[in-house]
Amino acid sequence: MKRTALLLAGLTLFFNPLPGAGVPSAHAQMDWLTPKLESQRYDNTRRHQQRLGTYRQRPQSSRPGISPARMRQLMRQVEPEYRRRVQIHGKARADEWLKRTAYRLGVEEGRRARRNLR
């Protein structure tokens, strides 16, 4: 009788664990498992589409951002001043200037791109 009661108590704890007993609840397991399964499903779908030839990435030209030609033009614009600043102020200060300048140019390019979309 005591063994049966202990066995039932053990089974009850196994299927209904105490909070903090180290066994995660079904909800916690699903919260962990769902994103993993969704990611795996997406990867499997993409691989299948690639095998069939139906998976298409956007063409390079339609991607947002600065074109390679425009990037080269901006680099040619900035490079002489950067070299001058490296000689006068040192690399660290020239890098700070370059960072600020690159940010400013990026903002300007973004504004230009938004104007062209309208």
N, C-alpha and C positions, 0 to 999 in steps of 0.2 A: 504494500500500500504506500509506504513512504517513497519507495523507488519510483512508483508511478507518478506520485505527486511531484517529485523532483524532476522527472522526465518532462512532465507537462509544463512545469514552471520554466524549464530550460527551453522547451520549444516555443513557449509564449514569448520569452525574451528574444529568441532568435527571429521570430516573425514580427514582433513588435518591440524593437529595441528601445532602450531607455535613451532619452536625449543625452547626447555627449558620450554615448557608449562606444563610439568608434565605428559603428556601422552606419553609412549614410542612408538617408531615407530614399524612397523611390523618387520623390520630387527632386532631391539633390542630384541623384544619379541621372535623371532625365535632363536637368539643367546643364549638366556637364556633357552629356552624350549628344543632345540635339544639335549644337553647332558643329560638332565633329562629323555627324552623319550628313548634315547639310553641305558641308565643305566637300566631303567625299562624293556626294551625289553630283555636285557641280563639276568636280574634276572628272568624274566618270563620263558625264554628259559631254564635256568639252573634248575629251579624248575620242569619244565615239564620233562626234561631229568632225573632228580632224581626220579620222580614218575614212569617213564617208566623203570628205571634201566639202562639207556644208558649213564649216566654221570659217568665218571671215573676220579678220581684224580690219579696223579702219585703215584706209590708205595713209601713208606717212604725211602726205600733203594736207590732209584734212585735220590733222592733230593740232590742237591749239599750241601757241608758243611762238618763239622767235625763229624765223627761218635760218638755216645755216649761213646763207649769204649775208643776212642782216647781222647775225652774230659776228661774222668776220669783219664786217664794216665797223661795228661798235668796238671790237677789240683793236682795230687799227687806229681808231680815234683815241682810245684811252692809253694805249701802250707807251707812246713817247712821254706823256706826263707821268706815268707810273715809274718808268725808268729814271726820270729826272728826280722824282721824289725819293726813290731808293738811294740815289747818290747823295742827295742833300740831307735827308732826314733819317735814313736807315730803313731797313726792310719792314720792321714792325709798324712804324707810322705810315709807311707807304701802303701796307696791307690794309690798315684801318681806312685810309683814304679810298682805296680800291673798293672796299666793302661798302662804304657809304655811296660811292659813285655807282656801283653796280645796282644797288637798291634803287637809287634815283632813276637810273636808266630803265630798270625793270618796271617801275611805276609808270614812267612815260610810255613805254612800249605797250603796257596794258591799257592805258587810256587811248592810245592810238588804235589798238585793236578793237576796243569797244566802240570807238567812233566809226570805224569801218564796218561794223556789224549793223549799225542803224540804218 
